Amino acid sequence: MKLLLKFKILSLFALLCLGTTRSQAQQYAAASIPDSLKADANAVLRYDYMHFEILSAKKTKTTVKYVITLLNDKTRENELVFSYDQYSEITKLAAKVYDAKGELVKEYGIKDFKDVAAFDGVSLYNDSRLKRLEINHRYYPYTIEYEYEKEDNGTMSYPSFTFGRFFRGHELSMMVLSIPEEMSFRSKLKNIELEPTVSTNRGVKKYTWLAKNIPAFKRERYMPVGDEVLPILILAPDELHVERYKGKTNNWAAFGKFMYDLNEGRDEISSKLSGKIKTLTAGAKTDREKIKILYKYLQENNRYVSVQLGIGGWQTFDAKYVEKNKYGDCKALSNFMKSMLKEIGIKSYTVLVDAGDKPRKIQADFSVNAFNHAILHVPEEDIWLECTSKNSPFNYLGSFTEGRDVLLITEEGGKLAKTPSLKIEENLLQNDAVITLLPSGAAKLENKETCTGEKHERYRREIAQSDLEGWFHEEKDLPSFTIESLDLSYEEDEPQAALAYTLQIPRYASKAGKRLFVPINCLNTFTENLPEDKDRLYPIQISLGSSNEDRISLQVPEGYEVESIPEKEIKLNTAFGSYTVNIQVENNQVNYERKLVLKSVDLPAARYNELRDFYKAITKADKMKLVLVKKKT
């Protein structure tokens, strides 16, 4: 009887296990994903759960469970990466892989993850480490499930949570925040309306935000940056505790004051450097001259190397460290420049900025650490200095930080400001070329290309190229050529570069019988073809305008004359820019002049087809070929 009872219990347990396994298999089966979540998606997030527990002012715990089905190989969700440092510890980490039917294929424990230094390519020292695992299952679709727990000591920031992403559908996303009743925090939802459920238990408040069935977001050309369109929850503490430092951060003034206090007293320099500074600036007649001299000294004697140790992401290494070692990260070099200016009585402020390809807006009513770079501002002269570059012109920021919302760190606290924007006429590319064409279709091309503003930056970066000719071959989209001469230079004190070259091009024009078909514009052809998009969703945002001017003189070979020119004059004028072409034939020479102006714009999605038509017209015009024919004898 006891044996029978034991058998029944075991059978019941087996059935329960089998039921659980089948239930999970059904749950993770790719076929169960709604079609609406697979549209425009490379993966579907089945379950995204984060529980952020604030255990005290200095200690937090993060628990995550993440289940995602990979539909194809166009996503990198199979690469699992988790970071930690001296302030944090990963206490739990495991992963599982399921096939298309939802059947378990493989399991991984924490020991299967590689533990490596978080080398970022620029940091000389970095105490951050990574747990990494790359999962490669042969057949799509398949599902990855992982769970981890992480404990942090020293609350530098709270996590943000995204309820929808590009090329990824979201089946169920849940963010949970647990916080002691006596502590306060701030939250901001962007691009989604959600009300958290709130409960209290034993002095801890729990907030839960839940979203279901959010389709994949698609990327569109010239759309706003991701955090302006994706559904995001941003969390921020009202108070920060970093090692022995404590401060309010519930508004920008308080956040800036915390950052100022964190770095106060780190601007002392040696008496030797003090004497050097006074000697260098003794002959300068104005503060502007003095600043320029010291900026040059900074560039010539120091280099940018990121050092991320301890609270290095927040607190700068002091000026004496940079003076001794001749290197520093963006904060340290900006602080060093600030320290030198202080020595001669010139006030300046460290500036926090979110640098990158596209400007991001700072929310005036919500302070949170949204910065990745530091520069310097001298308010009395309105001078902005990029202190990490060894060859940037004085008072030039460039496309990396121009036109950005920034935070000035002052003794009174943080102050929102904006860096200067580059004007269209400051971003100029000019070509002045002579093409000597031979009857065979070969040509000699002589050109001087002058660039200013953002247009010149890549040339300034490449000036130290060891293989300048190799770089030039990759840079220029021209028919096969050999180089006779090549010179690249830039103006030391101005955002300007020049590229002069002479090329021999064996097949510049194509020959057919007695005719030569000759490209008119080979130097600066516009090639951006925008895809058709009848269901455009997002506004058109082009942050940086530019201007292009081309003058080309084509020498017609002896014995030939111009038979036809598709269009001698073109004029286009739109909200997105303008384009003009003028072609004149004088004696045996064709003179081509072209001007293209592309504006910075912020226009509604409905005008996308206008932009597309404008670009198509430019592309077509730039492909024009004139026809030369042998003269009748």
URSULGI-V983896 format. One record per helix or strand. SS is the DSSP state (h for helix, s for strand). FROM is the first residue (numbers start at 0). TO is the last residue. If there is no record, write none. Layout:
((SS,FROM,TO) (SS,FROM,TO))
This chain:
((h,1,27) (h,29,31) (h,34,37) (s,42,53) (s,58,69) (s,78,83) (s,87,97) (s,103,107) (h,109,111) (s,113,116) (s,122,125) (s,128,133) (s,141,152) (s,160,161) (s,164,165) (s,167,179) (s,184,189) (s,196,200) (s,203,213) (s,216,216) (h,225,227) (s,231,236) (s,238,241) (s,244,247) (h,251,262) (h,270,280) (h,286,300) (s,302,303) (s,305,307) (h,318,324) (s,326,327) (h,329,342) (s,348,352) (s,372,377) (s,382,384) (s,404,409) (s,412,417) (h,423,425) (s,427,436) (s,442,451) (h,452,463) (h,467,474) (s,481,489) (s,495,504) (s,509,511) (s,514,518) (s,539,541) (s,545,554) (s,559,563) (s,568,573) (s,576,585) (s,588,597) (s,600,602) (h,604,621) (s,624,629))
